[in-house]
Amino acid sequence: MSVELNHTIVRAHDKKASAEFLAGILGLPVGPPTGPFVPVELGNGVTLDYAESDEIVPQHYAFLVGEEEFDAAFTRIRDAGIEYYADPGHHERGEINHRWGGRGVYFDDVNGHNMELLTRTAQ
């Protein structure tokens, strides 16, 4: 068997609201609670397991999406009035990037995690 990422825990002040925020942007369902977690399963089978925590250390999560998924998610970001950036340091406000011939955008989730959507990766 090859090595694959199965799941990761995303710390959140409100696990349900946080899972619903990201799932809403990505157009994915929120799974039923499993133990202390609220999961959001991605298309490649990796699950983001949201867990409640008083202490949040912002992390970076990047999601490779298709062109249509990017368009839909980016529309949801703009419609919700979420600030977005072309860069991970959040200096290029209100812009997207075109790295590697694709498109990318960064935004913060409700806990301050730095989320990234990209349509292409460096080969």
Salt bridges, closest charged atoms under 4 A:
GLU20 OE2 - LYS16 NZ 2.45
GLU67 OE1 - ARG103 NH2 2.71
ASP71 OD1 - ARG103 NH2 2.76
GLU83 OE2 - ARG93 NH1 3.21
ASP108 OD1 - HIS90 NE2 3.73
GLU116 OE1 - HIS60 NE2 2.94
